[in-house]
Structure formats: structure tokens, C-alpha cells
Amino acid sequence: MADIADRKIALLIDAENAQAVSIPAVLAELSAHGRVLVRRAYGDWSRLNGDWPKTLNQLSISAIQQHSLTAGKNAADIALVIDAMDLFYKGVFDAFALVTSDSDFTRLASRLREGEMHVLGFGKGSTPEAFRRSCDDFIDVGLLVQDAADTTRADELIQREFVATLRDLSEKSQQDGWVDLSQAASVIKRMRPDFSPSLFGCKKFSDVLAQFSAQFEVVSIARGNGVALQVRAKPRKADKKTLATAS
């Protein structure tokens, strides 16, 4: 697998299930994941107007026209899947970015991952859990485009799972409670592919921990030619009372 900066990404957009206003933010996010070599949006463009023409032109995205010839059948979805597999078999790409909130693409995401592709999903907050979990990373497009004043509102469930998982890792650590920050981030991402520092209004995992300084402590240690961060859970309040009584 290529380094993140060198990843070759194919961006495939389900334009009938996405909003044009979110695409600039999606591309900005993808710039941190590698190079977007293919940009395609699928839909029946005789019906899709609004901001799409301007967005496609400004961002150099190819519009793939698919007429809806039969009611109830989504030709655009089928075209996207066919193109995704064609691109996959070329053996050029390291990652696929799928912009959709449609759970019908769950199998496509799973198949790409089976082929050792890194899959990034971009969808609404209401995107079904099946598709979210079929991606290596799932990013709520609403969080990418909302006003800065709203970016600090994290999903409460994910926040609780984040704290609980991190504390569990620390308590099971054989190194006096210390866990490598990178290891902790990987475990949490495997458990919750839709976890992102942006849920907490942050850009980095370490910035998220700064919001939980009352529960966790972070230290820097020298490692090789660089520095690694480690995190440890602070004693719970009940534990502190027990220690005070024992002393």
C-alpha cells in the first residue's frame, strides 16, 4: 500500500444521492488522503440541474450521463459500479472515494476492500450503518460543510464509544497504562469507520484528546529519529477515592 500522500484515488459520485454543495469540501478532505486522479459524477443530467453544472465545471469532474429508461431502476448506480470495477482491475489505484448515502453501494465498498483497496465513504448523517461500516473511513458530509460554530457538536454515541474504547485500551495495557496514540487511533477506526476528529471540531486525533484532558494524559517520547505520542487514562473518581483512603 502506498504512503497516504502518494495514494492514487478514484472519486466516484452518485449525483442522484448527493448534493453539489458538498463536493468542494469532499475534495478538500481527500487532499489529505492522496491524489485524486479520476473524478466522475453519475446521474441523469437531463433531470439534475441546480448547482451541479457549475460545480462539475469548476472542479473538473466528468459528468457521466445515464438516462433512467425504466421506472424503479437506477441506471446511474449500475454505471458507477461497472466503472468502479473497471478502474479496480486496471491495478492503478490505491483507494476509492464513494460519495453516496445509498446502502445499495455496501457490496461495492466491501468488494473493493476485499481487493485491498482503501475505501472512503462520504454521505449524510442518515446514511445506513451497513454502508458506513463497509468503508475504511466514513465521513459525514454535513460535518464538512456546516458552519464553524456547529463543528464542535460531536455525535454523542460515538463520543461515548471513543472514551470507553480508549479507556479500555489503557486499562488493558501492559505498559503501566500507556498506549501508543497511533495504535489507539487504528483500533477506534476499525471499530467505528465513521469516527473522525471533525466530529469534535478537530483536525487531528491528538487535538481530540486535548478536549478530554480531565480523563486522559498524553506524553511525547523519543522514538528513532522522531517523537511518538502515548496516551493513558487517568484514574476514575472512584479509584482516586480508594487510593486516598489507602494512603
C-alpha positions as CSV (number, residue, x, y, z in Angstrom):
1,M,0.0,0.0,0.0
2,A,1.3,3.4,-1.0
3,D,2.0,6.1,1.6
4,I,-1.0,8.3,2.2
5,A,0.5,11.3,0.3
6,D,1.1,9.0,-2.7
7,R,-2.2,7.2,-2.8
8,K,-3.9,7.3,-6.2
9,I,-7.6,7.9,-5.6
10,A,-10.7,7.4,-7.8
11,L,-13.6,9.7,-6.8
12,L,-17.0,8.3,-7.9
13,I,-20.1,10.4,-7.1
14,D,-23.7,9.2,-7.0
15,A,-25.0,12.6,-8.1
16,E,-28.6,11.4,-7.6
17,N,-27.9,10.8,-4.0
18,A,-25.5,13.6,-3.1
19,Q,-25.6,17.4,-3.1
20,A,-23.3,19.6,-5.3
21,V,-22.6,21.9,-2.4
22,S,-20.8,19.2,-0.6
23,I,-18.3,18.3,-3.3
24,P,-15.7,21.1,-2.8
25,A,-15.5,20.0,0.8
26,V,-15.1,16.4,-0.2
27,L,-12.2,17.2,-2.5
28,A,-10.6,19.3,0.2
29,E,-10.8,16.4,2.6
30,L,-9.4,14.0,0.0
31,S,-6.3,16.2,-0.4
32,A,-5.2,14.8,3.0
33,H,-5.6,11.2,1.8
34,G,-3.7,11.3,-1.5
35,R,-4.1,12.4,-5.2
36,V,-7.5,12.3,-6.9
37,L,-6.7,11.0,-10.4
38,V,-10.3,10.2,-11.5
39,R,-13.3,12.5,-10.8
40,R,-16.7,11.2,-12.1
41,A,-20.3,12.0,-11.2
42,Y,-23.1,9.8,-12.3
43,G,-26.7,10.7,-13.0
44,D,-29.4,11.6,-15.4
45,W,-28.3,15.1,-16.2
46,S,-31.5,15.9,-18.0
47,R,-33.1,15.9,-14.5
48,L,-30.2,17.1,-12.4
49,N,-29.6,20.8,-12.6
50,G,-29.2,23.3,-9.7
51,D,-25.6,23.8,-8.7
52,W,-24.3,20.7,-10.5
53,P,-23.3,22.1,-13.8
54,K,-21.3,24.9,-12.2
55,T,-19.7,22.5,-9.6
56,L,-18.7,19.9,-12.3
57,N,-17.1,22.6,-14.4
58,Q,-15.2,24.4,-11.6
59,L,-13.9,21.1,-10.1
60,S,-13.1,19.3,-13.4
61,I,-15.4,16.5,-12.7
62,S,-16.6,14.3,-15.6
63,A,-20.4,14.1,-15.9
64,I,-21.4,10.5,-16.8
65,Q,-24.8,10.6,-18.4
66,Q,-27.2,7.7,-17.7
67,H,-30.8,8.0,-18.8
68,S,-33.4,6.5,-16.5
69,L,-35.1,4.3,-19.1
70,T,-37.1,2.1,-16.7
71,A,-39.0,3.3,-13.6
72,G,-37.6,1.9,-10.4
73,K,-34.2,1.0,-12.0
74,N,-31.2,3.3,-11.3
75,A,-29.0,3.1,-14.4
76,A,-26.6,5.6,-12.8
77,D,-25.9,3.3,-9.9
78,I,-25.2,0.4,-12.2
79,A,-22.8,2.5,-14.4
80,L,-20.9,3.7,-11.2
81,V,-20.4,0.1,-10.1
82,I,-19.3,-1.1,-13.5
83,D,-16.8,1.8,-13.8
84,A,-15.5,1.2,-10.3
85,M,-14.7,-2.4,-11.1
86,D,-13.1,-1.4,-14.4
87,L,-10.9,1.0,-12.5
88,F,-10.1,-1.5,-9.9
89,Y,-8.9,-4.1,-12.4
90,K,-6.6,-1.6,-14.0
91,G,-4.4,-2.0,-10.9
92,V,-3.6,1.7,-10.9
93,F,-5.5,2.9,-7.8
94,D,-4.8,2.6,-4.1
95,A,-8.1,4.0,-2.9
96,F,-11.7,4.7,-3.9
97,A,-13.9,7.6,-2.6
98,L,-17.6,6.9,-2.9
99,V,-19.9,9.9,-2.4
100,T,-23.4,8.5,-1.7
101,S,-25.8,7.9,1.1
102,D,-27.3,4.9,-0.6
103,S,-26.8,1.5,1.2
104,D,-27.0,-0.2,-2.3
105,F,-23.3,0.5,-2.6
106,T,-22.5,-1.6,0.5
107,R,-21.4,-4.6,-1.5
108,L,-19.3,-2.5,-3.9
109,A,-17.4,-1.0,-0.9
110,S,-16.9,-4.4,0.6
111,R,-15.7,-5.9,-2.7
112,L,-13.2,-3.1,-3.1
113,R,-11.9,-3.7,0.4
114,E,-11.6,-7.4,-0.4
115,G,-9.3,-6.3,-3.2
116,E,-7.1,-4.4,-0.6
117,M,-8.4,-1.0,-1.7
118,H,-8.8,1.7,0.9
119,V,-12.4,2.8,0.7
120,L,-13.5,6.3,1.8
121,G,-17.3,6.9,2.0
122,F,-18.9,10.3,2.1
123,G,-22.6,10.6,2.9
124,K,-25.3,12.2,5.0
125,G,-25.6,11.7,8.7
126,S,-28.6,9.5,8.0
127,T,-26.5,7.1,5.8
128,P,-27.4,3.5,6.8
129,E,-25.0,1.7,9.1
130,A,-24.3,-1.1,6.6
131,F,-22.6,1.3,4.1
132,R,-20.8,3.2,6.9
133,R,-19.2,0.0,8.2
134,S,-18.3,-1.3,4.8
135,C,-15.9,1.6,4.4
136,D,-12.4,2.0,5.9
137,D,-13.3,5.7,6.6
138,F,-16.8,7.1,6.5
139,I,-17.1,10.9,6.7
140,D,-20.4,12.8,7.3
141,V,-20.5,15.4,4.5
142,G,-22.7,17.6,6.8
143,L,-19.7,18.0,9.1
144,L,-17.5,19.1,6.2
145,V,-19.7,21.9,5.1
146,Q,-21.5,23.2,8.2
147,D,-20.7,26.5,9.8
148,A,-17.6,26.6,12.1
149,A,-19.9,27.3,15.0
150,D,-21.5,23.9,14.6
151,T,-18.4,21.8,14.1
152,T,-17.8,21.2,17.8
153,R,-21.0,19.2,18.1
154,A,-20.0,15.6,18.2
155,D,-22.3,12.6,17.9
156,E,-22.9,11.6,21.5
157,L,-22.9,7.9,20.8
158,I,-19.5,8.0,19.0
159,Q,-18.2,10.3,21.7
160,R,-19.1,7.8,24.4
161,E,-17.7,4.9,22.4
162,F,-14.5,6.9,21.8
163,V,-13.9,7.5,25.6
164,A,-14.9,3.9,26.6
165,T,-12.6,2.3,24.0
166,L,-9.6,4.4,24.8
167,R,-10.0,3.8,28.5
168,D,-10.4,0.1,27.9
169,L,-7.2,0.0,25.8
170,S,-5.3,1.9,28.6
171,E,-6.6,-0.4,31.4
172,K,-5.5,-3.5,29.5
173,S,-2.1,-2.1,28.5
174,Q,0.9,-4.0,29.9
175,Q,3.0,-0.7,29.9
176,D,1.6,0.9,33.1
177,G,-1.5,2.0,31.2
178,W,0.3,3.7,28.3
179,V,-0.8,3.1,24.7
180,D,0.7,4.5,21.5
181,L,-1.6,7.2,20.2
182,S,-1.3,5.8,16.6
183,Q,-2.3,2.3,17.8
184,A,-5.3,3.7,19.7
185,A,-6.5,5.6,16.7
186,S,-6.2,2.5,14.5
187,V,-8.3,0.4,16.9
188,I,-11.0,3.1,17.2
189,K,-11.2,3.4,13.4
190,R,-11.6,-0.3,12.9
191,M,-14.5,-0.3,15.4
192,R,-16.1,2.9,14.1
193,P,-15.2,3.6,10.5
194,D,-17.3,6.8,10.7
195,F,-15.1,8.2,13.5
196,S,-13.4,11.4,12.5
197,P,-11.7,14.2,14.5
198,S,-14.0,16.5,12.7
199,L,-16.8,15.1,14.8
200,F,-15.2,17.0,17.7
201,G,-14.3,20.1,15.7
202,C,-10.7,18.9,15.3
203,K,-8.3,18.0,12.5
204,K,-6.1,15.6,14.4
205,F,-6.6,12.7,16.8
206,S,-4.3,14.4,19.3
207,D,-6.4,17.5,19.3
208,V,-9.4,15.4,20.2
209,L,-7.6,14.2,23.3
210,A,-7.0,17.8,24.4
211,Q,-10.7,18.0,24.9
212,F,-10.6,15.1,27.4
213,S,-7.6,16.2,29.4
214,A,-9.6,15.5,32.6
215,Q,-9.8,11.8,31.6
216,F,-6.6,11.2,29.7
217,E,-3.0,12.3,29.8
218,V,-0.7,12.4,26.8
219,V,3.1,12.4,26.7
220,S,5.8,12.6,24.0
221,I,8.6,10.0,23.9
222,A,11.7,9.8,21.7
223,R,11.5,7.0,19.2
224,G,14.1,6.5,16.5
225,N,14.7,9.8,14.8
226,G,11.3,11.2,15.8
227,V,8.8,11.6,18.6
228,A,5.8,9.4,19.4
229,L,2.8,10.2,21.4
230,Q,1.3,8.0,24.1
231,V,-1.9,8.2,26.0
232,R,-3.1,6.9,29.4
233,A,-6.4,7.0,31.1
234,K,-6.4,8.9,34.4
235,P,-7.9,7.1,37.4
236,R,-11.7,7.2,37.7
237,K,-13.1,9.3,40.5
238,A,-14.0,6.2,42.5
239,D,-10.4,4.9,42.0
240,K,-9.0,8.2,43.3
241,K,-11.1,7.9,46.5
242,T,-9.9,4.4,47.0
243,L,-6.2,5.5,46.7
244,A,-6.7,8.4,49.1
245,T,-8.3,6.0,51.7
246,A,-5.4,3.5,51.3
247,S,-2.8,6.2,51.8
